[in-house]
Each structure stands twice: as C-alpha cells, then as structure tokens.
Amino acid sequence: MTNLFLHIGPPKTATTSIQAFLSSVQSQLMSDGVLYPSKGRLEGGVSYRVIERGGPVLMTGPDIAHHLLALTLRDLVEGLSAECCWTDVLDEMKSLKPEAVILSSEYFSWLPEECVRRVRLLLREYSVKVVIYFRDELDWQLSRYKQNVKTGSYHRPFRKFIREEYLRYISYERLIQRYADAFGPENIRLRSFEKLRRQSAFEKDFIEILGKDPTRYLGTVREVDKRNVSPPDEVINMIRWLNSVQYHLGNSRFSAGFFRRARQSVFRGGRAYRILRRIAKPVCGRPTVRQQDVRFLQDLNRQWLPDVLDRYLSPDERAFYDINY
C-alpha cells in the first residue's frame, strides 16, 4: 500500500516554508518516487471566490499547497465541489503510481470531525501518516493573534482573543484527537516546532519523515513568504488601534482603503508609524502578553498536555518540553 503523508499544519507552524520547499523540489521528489501533486492547488491565472468568516475573498493561483482539497470539503469555494477537486488529485496519484504522496495544507487543521472522516474515506487505498508540527501554546496563540491584527481583522487585546478563540478555533488537544480517531494514534507524526526552529531544520525534518536522504536536497533555493513574519508588540498595538477606529467608524470602501494603507505604513515604519509613536508611545509600548494570559493557557494545557507529549513525541523532544513547561 502506498504511503501518503498528510501535512495538516496547523497555521503559523512553518507551513509556508515547508510548502515552498516541497513545491521547489517537486521534480526531484518525483525522481525519488515521491509525488507532491499539482492538482488540489489553486491554478495559475484562476481566481477562486472563497467564503471566510469576514465574507467572500478572492484567492488567485498558482499556489504551493493543496488548500482546495480542504476548503471544498467545507463547501467554501464557489463553483467547485469536493468531489471534482478530490477526483482530480486522486486520478493524478493513481496515474503516476508513486512510492509515496504528500498532501499539505494548514486548512486541513480547520476540518470538523465529519470532514476528517471523509478524508479517511477518500484516502482509504493509502497508508496515511498525519504530520503535525507542535508549537508552544503561548507562542503559537500570540503568533496567530498578531497575524489577525496585522491583516486588520481583529482589534481587541490578546487576553480577549485567547478567551474568545481558544475553545472554538484550533486546539492541539482536539486537533490531534480528531485525526487520531480517524487514522489511528499510531499514524500521528507529531514534530517539535521549537526544536526545529532552533535548528532551522523544518525542510530537513520533512525529508527525513519521508525516509529520504536530506543531503540530496540541501542548498535548494526557495522563496519564503515574508508576509507571515510577526511584528513587534509596539507595531501590533499601533495596528490594533487603527483596527479599533476602523471597526467603530464602519467599513466603507473609502475607510477600508485608508486603513489598509495606514496599516501598511505602520508595518513598514512609514509616516503613520512615526506619527503614532510620537503621540501614543506610552500606550503602544505596552506588552501584548500579560501574566494572567500565561496563567490562563497554562491552566487549560495542564489537563491534556503531558499525556499528548508522552504519547506522540520522541524522548529527546519530550525532554525539550519538560524544560519549557
């Protein structure tokens, strides 16, 4: 039975870097018997209308990840069905007959239980290994928070974010359990984000998961998406203030464009950044994370974290989290 590595992220765990690498070595992987399918991705020159929480957005290809496979399972892409999308990628896999296949999208981590079971059914002819990168909970939630603020979709403090979002968004406990229930605990490959970030070894680690020699892929040139870089607290506080003003004024076409440009100016250290730093330095200088936020996450994690780490991490990675927790 062909091995299939289902990389599900979650978001903010080096997914873009890994996907950019896999896309850049796609031909080399195929020569080693590993398929990184072209189907299931956003096609070049095609715009897809995707339904998100804030309303419809246009996503345009080409893309480096298999986002369409996950999005269509939740009927979030107008005019494209899951059946059509998955048939294309499964046909590609069957026609090329590789030794192994990789499917990668952080949107897989958003799937509810019934959709995960559907993925298991669709991939029933393959031996599926689910790859998940485990990131320190506080660091992960803070990175997610800053991304939401940076894009203009959030204006509340971090403590409000983790109380609103933690239980209804992705939690590692429920994420791992959903996929373990569908594919079996023995097929979960949990990897330490902190350890690999310290070593700058995400791409090397993924090649090793495939059972291939990483030295064959060293030195590969790739472009990493710098838009995912988390800004410092001062910049986040400025952008959050702009988001709050926009929220209370309403989101007209004029105001949306004005505040988008203002956020970009702050992020790049432009005129808006200099003005806000001059008139609101005491407020903007406050730390994003407070002690009560740390305690909140620690109390939640204490209920499940030790069992998950003991079960799914190797001893050297488990020792790393003993230090950090």
C-alpha positions as a printed Julia matrix, in Angstrom:
325×3 Matrix{Float64}:
   0.0    0.0     0.0
   1.33   3.47   -0.96
   2.32   5.74    1.91
   0.6    9.13    1.99
   1.89  11.91    4.25
  -0.93  14.3     5.17
   0.67  17.51    6.46
  -2.07  19.47    8.24
  -0.08  22.33    9.77
  -1.6   23.89   11.78
  -1.24  27.59   10.76
   1.81  29.5    11.99
   3.98  26.37   12.29
   6.31  26.92    9.3
   3.7   25.6     6.85
   4.5   28.2     4.17
   8.22  27.46    4.42
   7.69  23.7     4.15
   5.22  24.05    1.26
   7.5   26.42   -0.64
  10.33  23.91   -0.24
   8.22  20.93   -1.33
   6.97  22.85   -4.37
  10.5   23.91   -5.33
  11.81  20.31   -5.22
   8.68  18.76   -6.73
  10.52  17.27   -9.72
  13.39  15.98   -7.58
  10.93  14.36   -5.19
   9.21  12.63   -8.1
  12.54  11.22   -9.26
  12.82   9.74   -5.77
   9.36   8.22   -6.08
   7.54  10.87   -4.0
   4.64  12.79   -5.55
   3.74  16.31   -4.45
   0.57  16.59   -6.57
  -0.1   19.54   -8.85
  -3.85  19.0    -8.53
  -5.73  20.24   -5.48
  -3.94  23.59   -5.63
  -5.07  26.99   -6.86
  -4.42  27.03  -10.61
  -2.4   29.81  -12.15
  -4.44  32.68  -13.56
  -7.66  31.43  -11.95
  -9.48  33.37   -9.22
 -11.46  31.43   -6.64
 -14.21  33.0    -4.55
 -13.74  31.61   -1.05
 -16.19  32.15    1.81
 -14.45  33.16    5.03
 -15.74  34.44    8.36
 -15.36  38.06    7.31
 -17.12  37.45    3.98
 -16.1   36.27    0.49
 -12.49  36.74   -0.62
 -10.76  36.11   -3.93
  -7.83  33.69   -3.91
  -5.69  33.53   -7.05
  -3.2   30.87   -8.11
  -0.76  29.47   -8.71
  -0.27  28.17   -5.2
   2.18  25.9    -3.43
  -0.25  23.99   -1.17
  -3.34  21.8    -1.5
  -5.77  24.3     0.02
  -8.6   23.44   -2.37
  -8.79  19.88   -1.03
  -9.63  21.11    2.46
 -11.71  24.15    1.51
 -14.04  22.24   -0.82
 -14.79  19.69    1.91
 -16.48  22.52    3.79
 -18.18  23.9     0.64
 -16.23  27.15    0.92
 -15.22  27.54   -2.76
 -17.97  28.84   -5.0
 -18.46  26.77   -8.16
 -16.09  23.97   -7.14
 -17.2   20.75   -5.48
 -15.15  18.49   -3.24
 -15.95  15.53   -5.49
 -14.47  17.24   -8.55
 -11.4   18.52   -6.71
 -10.58  15.23   -4.98
 -11.23  13.19   -8.14
  -8.58  15.23   -9.95
  -5.91  14.71   -7.3
  -6.73  11.02   -6.81
  -6.53  10.46  -10.59
  -3.11  12.15  -10.64
  -1.92   9.9    -7.8
  -3.19   6.74   -9.48
  -1.8    7.59  -12.91
   1.75   8.31  -11.67
   1.9    5.35   -9.23
   4.46   6.89   -6.83
   6.02   5.16   -3.83
   4.7    7.93   -1.58
   2.47  11.02   -1.78
   2.46  14.31    0.15
  -0.67  16.44    0.63
  -0.13  19.68    2.52
  -2.48  22.43    3.7
  -2.99  24.12    7.06
  -6.68  24.26    6.18
  -6.85  20.54    6.98
  -6.47  21.55   10.64
  -9.75  23.51   10.39
 -11.8   20.49    9.34
 -14.53  19.29   11.73
 -14.79  15.65   12.71
 -17.18  14.66    9.91
 -14.85  16.13    7.26
 -11.83  14.33    8.73
 -13.76  11.07    8.47
 -14.49  11.91    4.84
 -10.76  12.43    4.19
 -10.13   8.99    5.68
 -12.72   7.51    3.3
 -11.28   9.3     0.28
  -7.76   8.06    1.13
  -8.79   4.53    2.09
  -6.46   2.99   -0.52
  -3.41   4.65    1.07
  -1.44   4.16    4.26
  -1.85   7.66    5.75
   0.61   9.26    8.16
  -0.64  12.56    9.61
   2.15  15.13   10.13
   1.52  17.83   12.77
   4.03  20.42   13.99
   3.57  21.14   17.68
   4.3   24.71   18.76
   4.43  26.08   22.3
   0.84  27.11   23.02
   1.55  30.67   24.21
   3.97  31.35   21.36
   1.51  29.86   18.86
  -1.53  31.79   20.08
   0.49  35.02   20.14
   1.64  34.46   16.55
  -1.95  33.8    15.46
  -3.14  36.9    17.3
  -0.56  39.13   15.64
  -1.46  37.74   12.21
  -5.15  38.56   12.79
  -4.3   42.09   13.97
  -1.85  42.66   11.11
  -4.46  41.8     8.48
  -6.99  44.19   10.03
  -9.45  41.52   11.13
  -9.05  41.95   14.9
  -8.92  44.92   17.28
  -9.29  43.52   20.8
  -6.48  42.79   23.32
  -4.66  39.46   23.37
  -6.37  38.3    26.56
  -9.75  38.73   24.84
  -8.51  36.87   21.77
  -7.4   33.76   23.61
 -10.62  33.64   25.62
 -12.77  34.05   22.5
 -10.75  31.99   20.05
  -9.03  29.24   22.03
 -12.01  26.95   22.53
 -13.7   27.47   19.16
 -10.66  27.58   16.9
  -7.86  25.04   16.6
  -6.73  23.48   19.85
  -3.97  20.92   19.68
  -5.84  18.59   22.01
  -8.92  18.37   19.78
  -6.93  18.53   16.54
  -4.77  15.53   17.44
  -7.77  13.62   18.77
  -9.82  14.14   15.58
  -7.08  12.75   13.36
  -6.09  10.0    15.8
  -9.72   8.83   15.87
  -9.87   8.74   12.07
  -6.41   7.39   11.17
  -5.26   5.75   14.41
  -2.87   7.12   17.09
  -0.04   5.05   15.62
  -0.25   7.12   12.39
   0.18  10.53   14.03
   3.61  12.08   13.49
   3.91  14.94   16.0
   7.02  17.08   15.47
   8.55  19.69   17.79
   8.28  23.16   16.24
  10.55  24.72   18.88
  13.33  22.21   18.39
  13.25  22.51   14.6
  13.03  26.3    14.67
  16.14  26.42   16.86
  17.95  24.22   14.32
  16.38  25.87   11.21
  15.62  22.32   10.12
  11.97  22.13    9.03
  12.73  21.13    5.45
  15.39  18.62    6.52
  12.96  17.13    9.03
  10.24  16.67    6.44
  12.58  14.88    4.04
  13.6   12.58    6.9
   9.92  11.84    7.62
   9.68  10.63    4.02
  12.58   8.26    4.63
  14.79  10.04    2.07
  18.34  11.39    2.3
  18.12  15.12    3.16
  21.64  15.78    1.84
  20.25  15.29   -1.69
  18.05  18.34   -1.16
  20.37  20.65    0.76
  21.09  24.01   -0.82
  17.8   24.17   -2.71
  16.92  27.8    -3.39
  13.38  28.81   -2.45
  11.38  31.92   -1.69
   9.84  32.09    1.8
   6.72  34.2     2.29
   7.82  37.1     4.5
   4.25  38.32    4.93
   3.88  35.8     7.76
   6.54  37.44    9.93
   5.14  38.56   13.3
   5.69  42.28   14.03
   6.95  43.53   17.43
   4.47  44.47   20.18
   4.75  48.22   19.53
   3.7   47.82   15.9
   0.9   45.41   16.81
  -0.51  47.91   19.33
  -0.49  50.66   16.7
  -2.22  48.48   14.11
  -4.74  47.26   16.69
  -5.61  50.9    17.49
  -6.19  51.56   13.78
  -8.35  48.42   13.56
 -10.41  49.62   16.52
 -11.02  53.03   14.93
 -12.0   51.37   11.66
 -14.36  48.99   13.46
 -16.2   51.81   15.24
 -16.38  54.04   12.15
 -17.75  51.28    9.94
 -16.19  49.6     6.93
 -17.0   51.77    3.91
 -14.98  51.38    0.72
 -13.12  54.63    1.46
 -12.3   53.77    5.07
 -11.21  50.23    4.16
  -8.65  51.57    1.69
  -7.47  54.31    4.04
  -6.92  51.98    6.99
  -5.29  49.33    4.82
  -2.71  51.89    3.67
  -2.25  53.13    7.26
  -1.59  49.58    8.49
   0.96  49.03    5.73
   2.67  52.31    6.64
   2.92  51.31   10.3
   4.2   47.85    9.43
   6.91  49.33    7.18
   7.91  52.06    9.67
   6.46  54.83    7.5
   4.75  58.12    8.26
   1.8   56.61   10.15
   4.23  54.71   12.38
   6.2   57.87   13.2
   3.04  59.84   13.99
   1.56  57.16   16.27
   4.87  56.62   18.01
   5.06  60.33   18.8
   1.51  60.79   20.1
   0.81  57.41   21.71
   4.16  55.98   22.82
   3.08  55.0    26.39
   0.09  53.01   25.09
   1.92  51.47   22.14
   4.81  50.39   24.34
   2.7   48.08   26.5
   3.45  44.34   26.28
   0.98  42.27   24.29
   1.05  39.32   26.72
   0.27  39.75   30.41
   0.78  37.34   33.27
  -2.91  36.45   33.52
  -2.85  35.35   29.87
   0.03  32.98   30.6
  -1.79  31.51   33.6
  -4.99  31.07   31.56
  -3.22  28.98   28.92
  -1.22  27.02   31.48
  -4.41  26.06   33.32
  -6.02  24.85   30.07
  -2.96  22.94   28.9
  -2.3   21.24   32.22
  -5.32  19.0    31.65
  -4.05  17.32   28.48
  -0.52  18.41   27.56
   1.58  15.83   29.49
  -0.35  12.87   28.06
  -0.04  14.15   24.48
   3.68  14.85   24.79
   4.36  11.46   26.38
   2.38   9.62   23.7
   3.45  11.33   20.5
   6.9   12.92   20.97
  10.24  11.14   20.94
  12.19  11.17   24.25
  14.6   13.95   23.19
  11.71  16.17   22.04
   9.74  15.35   25.2
  12.72  16.45   27.3
  12.74  19.77   25.46
   9.15  20.48   26.56
   9.97  19.44   30.13
  12.3   22.43   30.14
   9.8   24.81   28.57
   6.76  23.78   30.56
